[in-house]
Amino acid sequence: MNQSITVLGAGIVGISCALELQRRGYQVTLVDRRGPGEETSAGNAGILSYSNITPLADPALLSRLHRLLLNLDTDFLMHYAHMPSLIPWLLRFLVRCRRDTYLLDGDAMSALTLASIDLHKQWIEAAGVQSLLNRGGGLKLYRNRHTFVRDQLERELLQRCGVQHTLLNADQVYQLEPDLNRVFSQGVLIDESISIRNPEKLCKAYAQMFTQAGGQLNRAAVKALQPAGDGWELTTDQGTLSVDKLVICMGAWTPEIIVQLGYANPLAIERGYHMIVSPAQGRQLSRPIFDVDASYVMSPMEMGLRVSTGTNLTRRETRPDPRQLNRVMPRVREAFPIDQLLLKEPWMGRRPTVPDTLPIIGPAPRHENLWLAFAHSHMGLTLGPISAVLIANFISGEQQPFSPEACSPARYL
């Protein structure tokens, strides 16, 4: 096979697609304005969790919809100036906040997640970066009983999909993490989940496998795209490129390229923030925790403990707004003794999300030799490898490991 393919976007999804296509025998060029994994993929919580199968459109949201829209809860922040343009997206999201839809979307997410984490384990071993792995599982922690009861449907979905998890009382929580302060009444251990101690290093390790095997990595910002015969003409800040086959994996930046081809923008942008903190002397956290009532995730990283926030719906390039992080940090100190903040200012990333939470993966509906893999919401790190396998199978005509219909671009484009 001597066919060439260009992949746009060197986040975890684009790197994974480039690597998998190369393994299938294609000559692959990976294009991004930044280095591998240096944008949104660098700043996530680093969790490859088997519980990452829960759609965002949870029926439990409806009972507190008024609080969410008034920005009263820490897990959600709406920028009101952006709200009118989001109304169509929000209506589609609210329609999905039904039990049957939640479970069906969760089934589809489960197929993606379980396959992808298994692939990650293989790729991490091949890349020789097992030192980045933390195998202690992940803890979902509750301060209040009513919040635990509210999440019952989520636990039903985990059971339905065979995700191993253990319900813990307070004593069991503190046996696992004795340095936590005694603010939690119960928890759920996702037994087999793993986490990554430096997501950007993982991306760069996969990219290194790609380049060492002969893949080409071009540093360029894509400006325009148009059909050219059977292929494509790319305009970048480094010049114009002619390519045969094209895969677009540009995350939150994908719409500004595909709208040039007449496709609608299906995304809402969830901006997320993180801060790195150091634990107090002699204290440690051995696995990621999700403090449900306080709305943050804290993950052990090489550089310290990474505290990540919830959903912040706004325009992609609106100025940073760290209100959620400012609300969260006092709650972090309630739960765990920290010493100091290790970043001068919060890191900010952009999570591209569609109403059903499932990514957009597959051939473009109205164009030949064009494939899309974006809109991975909070699960880009987890779903990189399986996104790559699905894209490679679409291109090569090989059989898919399961039906990818739930991720079809046609449902939004």
C-alpha positions as CSV (number, residue, x, y, z in Angstrom):
1,M,0.0,0.0,0.0
2,N,1.4,3.4,-1.0
3,Q,-1.4,5.7,-0.4
4,S,-0.9,9.0,1.4
5,I,-3.2,10.5,4.1
6,T,-3.0,13.8,5.9
7,V,-4.3,14.2,9.4
8,L,-5.2,17.6,10.7
9,G,-4.7,18.1,14.5
10,A,-2.0,16.7,16.7
11,G,-4.0,16.2,19.9
12,I,-4.5,12.7,21.3
13,V,-7.2,11.9,18.7
14,G,-5.2,13.1,15.7
15,I,-2.0,11.5,16.9
16,S,-3.8,8.2,17.4
17,C,-5.3,8.3,13.9
18,A,-1.9,9.0,12.4
19,L,-0.4,6.2,14.3
20,E,-3.1,3.6,13.4
21,L,-3.2,4.6,9.8
22,Q,0.6,4.3,9.6
23,R,0.3,0.8,11.0
24,R,-2.2,-0.1,8.2
25,G,0.5,0.8,5.7
26,Y,-0.5,4.4,4.7
27,Q,2.0,7.2,4.3
28,V,0.7,9.7,6.9
29,T,1.4,13.4,7.4
30,L,0.3,15.0,10.7
31,V,-0.3,18.7,10.7
32,D,-0.8,21.1,13.6
33,R,0.1,24.7,14.5
34,R,1.5,23.4,17.8
35,G,3.5,20.4,19.0
36,P,1.9,17.0,19.7
37,G,-0.5,17.1,22.7
38,E,0.2,20.8,23.5
39,E,-3.3,22.1,23.3
40,T,-6.4,20.7,25.0
41,S,-4.9,17.2,25.3
42,A,-2.2,18.5,27.7
43,G,-4.5,19.7,30.4
44,N,-7.1,17.0,31.1
45,A,-7.5,15.1,34.4
46,G,-5.5,12.2,32.9
47,I,-8.1,9.5,33.7
48,L,-8.7,6.5,31.5
49,S,-11.8,5.4,33.4
50,Y,-14.1,2.6,32.6
51,S,-16.8,4.8,34.1
52,N,-16.4,7.4,31.4
53,I,-19.5,6.0,29.7
54,T,-22.1,8.3,31.3
55,P,-23.7,10.8,29.0
56,L,-23.8,14.5,30.1
57,A,-27.5,14.5,29.4
58,D,-28.5,13.0,32.7
59,P,-32.2,13.1,33.7
60,A,-31.1,14.2,37.2
61,L,-30.2,17.6,35.7
62,L,-33.8,18.5,35.1
63,S,-34.6,18.8,38.8
64,R,-32.0,21.5,39.2
65,L,-32.2,23.1,35.8
66,H,-33.2,26.5,37.3
67,R,-30.1,26.4,39.5
68,L,-27.9,25.6,36.5
69,L,-29.3,28.3,34.4
70,L,-28.8,30.8,37.2
71,N,-25.2,29.7,37.7
72,L,-25.9,28.7,41.3
73,D,-24.0,25.4,41.2
74,T,-20.2,25.0,40.8
75,D,-20.3,22.2,38.2
76,F,-21.8,24.4,35.5
77,L,-21.3,28.0,34.4
78,M,-23.2,29.7,31.6
79,H,-22.0,32.9,29.9
80,Y,-25.3,34.6,29.3
81,A,-24.0,36.6,26.3
82,H,-23.4,33.3,24.5
83,M,-26.8,31.8,25.5
84,P,-28.9,32.9,22.5
85,S,-26.6,31.2,20.0
86,L,-26.6,28.0,22.1
87,I,-30.4,27.6,22.4
88,P,-30.7,25.1,19.5
89,W,-27.9,23.0,21.1
90,L,-29.4,23.3,24.6
91,L,-32.8,22.2,23.4
92,R,-31.3,19.1,21.7
93,F,-29.5,18.4,24.9
94,L,-32.5,18.7,27.1
95,V,-34.5,16.4,24.9
96,R,-31.9,13.7,25.6
97,C,-32.3,14.0,29.4
98,R,-34.5,10.9,29.5
99,R,-33.8,7.6,31.1
100,D,-34.1,5.4,28.0
101,T,-32.0,7.8,25.9
102,Y,-29.4,8.0,28.7
103,L,-29.0,4.3,28.8
104,L,-28.8,3.8,25.0
105,D,-26.2,6.6,24.7
106,G,-24.3,5.0,27.6
107,D,-24.3,1.6,25.8
108,A,-22.7,3.2,22.8
109,M,-20.2,5.1,25.0
110,S,-19.3,1.8,26.8
111,A,-18.4,0.1,23.5
112,L,-16.0,2.9,22.7
113,T,-14.5,3.2,26.2
114,L,-13.9,-0.4,27.0
115,A,-12.2,-1.0,23.6
116,S,-10.1,2.2,23.8
117,I,-8.6,1.6,27.2
118,D,-7.5,-1.9,26.2
119,L,-5.8,-0.3,23.2
120,H,-4.2,2.3,25.3
121,K,-2.6,-0.4,27.5
122,Q,-1.1,-2.0,24.4
123,W,0.1,1.3,23.0
124,I,1.6,2.5,26.3
125,E,3.6,-0.7,26.5
126,A,4.8,-0.4,22.9
127,A,5.8,3.2,23.6
128,G,7.7,2.2,26.7
129,V,6.0,4.7,29.0
130,Q,4.5,2.4,31.6
131,S,6.0,4.7,34.2
132,L,3.2,7.2,33.4
133,L,0.5,4.7,34.5
134,N,-1.3,4.8,37.8
135,R,-3.3,1.6,38.3
136,G,-5.0,2.3,41.6
137,G,-8.5,2.8,40.1
138,G,-10.5,6.0,40.6
139,L,-12.7,7.2,43.5
140,K,-16.0,9.0,43.1
141,L,-16.7,10.6,46.5
142,Y,-19.8,12.0,48.1
143,R,-20.2,14.4,51.0
144,N,-24.0,14.2,51.0
145,R,-26.3,11.2,50.9
146,H,-28.8,12.9,48.6
147,T,-26.1,13.4,45.9
148,F,-25.3,9.7,46.1
149,V,-28.9,8.8,45.6
150,R,-29.2,11.2,42.7
151,D,-26.5,9.3,40.9
152,Q,-28.3,5.9,41.1
153,L,-29.0,5.9,37.3
154,E,-25.3,6.2,36.6
155,R,-24.5,3.2,38.8
156,E,-27.3,1.3,37.0
157,L,-25.5,2.1,33.7
158,L,-22.2,0.9,35.1
159,Q,-23.8,-2.4,36.2
160,R,-25.6,-2.8,32.8
161,C,-22.3,-2.3,30.9
162,G,-20.3,-4.6,33.2
163,V,-18.1,-1.9,34.6
164,Q,-16.6,-3.2,37.8
165,H,-17.2,-0.8,40.7
166,T,-17.3,-1.1,44.5
167,L,-19.6,0.9,46.8
168,L,-17.7,2.2,49.9
169,N,-18.7,3.5,53.3
170,A,-16.7,6.3,54.9
171,D,-14.3,4.0,56.7
172,Q,-13.5,2.1,53.5
173,V,-12.9,5.4,51.7
174,Y,-10.4,6.5,54.3
175,Q,-8.7,3.1,54.3
176,L,-7.9,3.7,50.6
177,E,-7.0,7.4,51.0
178,P,-6.1,8.0,54.7
179,D,-4.7,11.5,54.0
180,L,-8.1,12.8,52.9
181,N,-9.9,15.0,55.5
182,R,-13.0,13.4,57.0
183,V,-15.6,15.2,54.9
184,F,-16.9,12.3,52.8
185,S,-19.7,9.9,53.8
186,Q,-19.4,7.3,51.0
187,G,-17.8,6.6,47.7
188,V,-17.6,4.5,44.6
189,L,-14.3,2.9,43.5
190,I,-14.0,2.3,39.8
191,D,-11.8,-0.7,40.4
192,E,-9.9,-1.2,37.1
193,S,-9.6,2.4,35.9
194,I,-6.1,3.8,35.3
195,S,-4.7,7.3,35.1
196,I,-1.9,9.0,33.3
197,R,0.6,11.1,35.3
198,N,1.4,13.4,32.4
199,P,-1.1,13.4,29.5
200,E,1.1,15.6,27.3
201,K,4.0,13.2,27.7
202,L,1.8,10.3,26.6
203,C,0.8,12.2,23.5
204,K,4.4,12.9,22.7
205,A,5.3,9.3,23.3
206,Y,2.7,8.2,20.7
207,A,3.8,10.9,18.3
208,Q,7.4,9.7,18.7
209,M,6.4,6.2,17.7
210,F,4.8,7.7,14.7
211,T,7.8,9.8,13.6
212,Q,10.3,7.0,14.3
213,A,8.4,4.7,12.0
214,G,8.6,7.3,9.2
215,G,5.6,9.5,9.8
216,Q,5.9,13.2,8.9
217,L,4.9,15.9,11.4
218,N,4.4,19.4,10.0
219,R,4.1,22.5,12.1
220,A,1.5,24.7,10.3
221,A,-1.8,26.4,11.0
222,V,-4.6,25.4,8.7
223,K,-6.4,28.4,7.3
224,A,-8.6,27.1,4.5
225,L,-9.7,23.9,2.8
226,Q,-11.3,23.2,-0.6
227,P,-11.8,20.2,-2.9
228,A,-9.2,19.8,-5.7
229,G,-10.1,17.0,-8.1
230,D,-10.3,13.8,-6.2
231,G,-8.3,15.3,-3.3
232,W,-8.0,18.5,-1.3
233,E,-6.1,21.7,-1.3
234,L,-5.0,23.0,2.2
235,T,-4.0,26.6,2.7
236,T,-1.8,27.0,5.8
237,D,0.4,29.8,7.2
238,Q,3.3,27.9,5.7
239,G,1.9,27.6,2.1
240,T,-0.5,25.5,0.1
241,L,-0.6,21.7,0.2
242,S,-2.3,19.2,-2.1
243,V,-3.4,16.0,-0.4
244,D,-5.2,12.9,-1.5
245,K,-7.1,11.8,1.6
246,L,-7.9,13.9,4.7
247,V,-8.8,13.2,8.3
248,I,-9.8,16.2,10.4
249,C,-9.2,15.9,14.2
250,M,-9.0,19.5,15.2
251,G,-11.3,19.3,18.3
252,A,-12.9,22.7,19.0
253,W,-11.3,24.2,15.9
254,T,-12.9,21.7,13.5
255,P,-16.0,23.8,12.8
256,E,-14.1,26.7,11.4
257,I,-12.7,24.3,8.7
258,I,-15.8,22.3,7.9
259,V,-18.1,25.3,7.7
260,Q,-16.1,26.2,4.6
261,L,-17.6,23.1,3.0
262,G,-21.2,23.9,4.0
263,Y,-21.4,21.9,7.2
264,A,-23.1,23.4,10.3
265,N,-21.3,23.9,13.6
266,P,-22.6,21.1,15.9
267,L,-20.6,22.0,18.9
268,A,-20.9,23.7,22.2
269,I,-17.6,24.6,23.8
270,E,-17.0,23.5,27.4
271,R,-14.1,25.4,28.7
272,G,-12.3,23.7,31.6
273,Y,-9.6,25.0,33.9
274,H,-7.0,23.4,36.1
275,M,-4.6,24.3,38.8
276,I,-1.6,22.3,40.0
277,V,-1.2,22.2,43.8
278,S,1.4,20.6,46.1
279,P,0.2,18.4,49.0
280,A,1.1,19.4,52.5
281,Q,4.2,17.8,53.8
282,G,3.9,14.1,54.4
283,R,0.5,13.8,52.7
284,Q,-0.3,12.0,49.4
285,L,-3.1,11.0,47.1
286,S,-2.6,7.7,45.5
287,R,-5.4,7.8,42.8
288,P,-7.7,10.4,41.2
289,I,-10.8,11.5,43.1
290,F,-14.0,13.1,41.9
291,D,-15.5,15.2,44.7
292,V,-19.1,15.2,43.4
293,D,-20.6,17.7,45.8
294,A,-17.8,20.2,45.3
295,S,-17.5,19.6,41.6
296,Y,-13.8,19.0,41.0
297,V,-11.5,16.2,40.0
298,M,-8.0,16.0,41.7
299,S,-5.5,13.7,40.0
300,P,-1.9,12.8,41.0
301,M,0.5,14.0,38.3
302,E,4.3,14.1,37.9
303,M,4.2,17.9,38.6
304,G,1.8,17.8,41.6
305,L,-1.9,17.3,42.1
306,R,-4.0,18.6,39.2
307,V,-7.4,20.1,40.2
308,S,-9.8,20.3,37.3
309,T,-13.2,22.0,37.0
310,G,-16.6,21.2,35.5
311,T,-18.5,22.6,32.6
312,N,-18.2,26.3,31.4
313,L,-20.3,27.0,28.3
314,T,-19.0,30.0,26.4
315,R,-17.4,31.0,23.1
316,R,-14.2,29.3,22.2
317,E,-12.1,32.5,22.4
318,T,-13.8,34.4,25.1
319,R,-11.3,35.8,27.7
320,P,-10.6,33.4,30.6
321,D,-13.0,33.3,33.4
322,P,-11.7,31.3,36.4
323,R,-14.8,31.7,38.6
324,Q,-15.4,28.0,38.9
325,L,-11.8,27.3,40.0
326,N,-12.0,30.2,42.5
327,R,-15.2,28.5,44.0
328,V,-13.6,25.1,44.0
329,M,-10.3,25.8,45.7
330,P,-11.7,26.4,49.2
331,R,-13.6,23.1,48.9
332,V,-10.4,21.3,47.8
333,R,-8.7,22.6,51.0
334,E,-11.7,21.2,53.0
335,A,-11.0,17.8,51.5
336,F,-7.3,17.5,51.4
337,P,-4.4,19.4,53.0
338,I,-2.5,21.3,50.3
339,D,0.6,23.4,50.6
340,Q,0.7,25.9,47.7
341,L,-0.5,26.6,44.2
342,L,2.2,25.7,41.6
343,L,0.8,27.7,38.6
344,K,0.9,31.5,38.3
345,E,-2.4,31.4,36.6
346,P,-4.9,28.6,35.8
347,W,-4.5,26.5,32.7
348,M,-7.5,26.7,30.3
349,G,-8.7,24.2,27.7
350,R,-11.6,23.8,25.3
351,R,-13.8,20.6,25.2
352,P,-15.9,20.3,22.0
353,T,-19.2,18.7,22.9
354,V,-22.4,17.6,21.1
355,P,-25.8,17.1,22.8
356,D,-25.5,13.2,23.0
357,T,-21.9,13.3,24.3
358,L,-20.8,10.8,21.7
359,P,-18.0,11.8,19.4
360,I,-18.4,12.5,15.7
361,I,-16.4,9.8,13.9
362,G,-16.7,8.7,10.3
363,P,-16.8,9.8,6.7
364,A,-18.0,13.4,5.9
365,P,-21.6,13.1,4.6
366,R,-21.2,15.0,1.3
367,H,-17.5,14.7,0.4
368,E,-15.3,11.9,-0.8
369,N,-11.8,11.3,0.7
370,L,-12.7,13.2,3.9
371,W,-13.2,11.7,7.4
372,L,-13.9,13.4,10.7
373,A,-13.0,12.5,14.3
374,F,-13.9,15.3,16.8
375,A,-16.4,16.3,19.5
376,H,-15.0,14.0,22.1
377,S,-16.2,16.2,25.0
378,H,-14.4,15.2,28.3
379,M,-13.3,11.8,26.8
380,G,-10.7,12.7,24.2
381,L,-7.8,11.2,26.1
382,T,-9.7,8.0,26.7
383,L,-11.2,7.6,23.2
384,G,-8.2,8.5,21.1
385,P,-7.2,4.9,20.1
386,I,-10.7,3.6,19.3
387,S,-11.4,6.7,17.3
388,A,-8.3,5.9,15.3
389,V,-9.3,2.2,14.7
390,L,-12.8,3.3,13.5
391,I,-11.4,5.9,11.2
392,A,-8.8,3.4,9.8
393,N,-11.5,0.8,9.2
394,F,-13.7,3.3,7.4
395,I,-10.8,4.3,5.1
396,S,-9.5,0.7,4.5
397,G,-12.9,-0.9,4.3
398,E,-12.1,-3.3,7.1
399,Q,-14.8,-4.6,9.4
400,Q,-15.6,-2.5,12.4
401,P,-15.3,-4.1,15.9
402,F,-18.9,-2.9,16.6
403,S,-21.4,-0.7,14.9
404,P,-20.2,2.9,14.8
405,E,-23.6,4.2,13.8
406,A,-24.1,6.1,17.1
407,C,-21.0,8.2,16.2
408,S,-22.1,9.0,12.6
409,P,-21.3,12.5,11.4
410,A,-24.6,12.5,9.6
411,R,-26.6,12.9,12.8
412,Y,-25.4,16.4,13.2
413,L,-23.9,17.4,9.8
